[in-house]
């Protein structure tokens, strides 16, 4: 998988989060929302398998990608508003929940 400018930015943010956690291992990081932006979500989408199950909204990865910018913007707005997401494995529509795992692996 080729690196992109977005993946470099995301990697820098992940490094910062890791350093914060290392500097204060007994302190809970209560929010990471300010680290998440559209580049972060776009990179998570880029790294996500596209042949998985449809989302709870019935969309597959190709349909999601057709309106990717708007979908990521809406996902970011919902995430920062504290809305919850479905927790069903393999679904495109809950990328934020898997973003940390995908980007940190």
Secondary structure, DSSP 8 states (H G I E B T S, - for coil): ----HHHHHHHHHHHHHHHHHHHTTTS-----GGG--HHHHHHHHHHS-SSS---TTS--HHHHHHTHHHHHHHHHHHHHTT------TT-GGGHHHHHHHHHH-
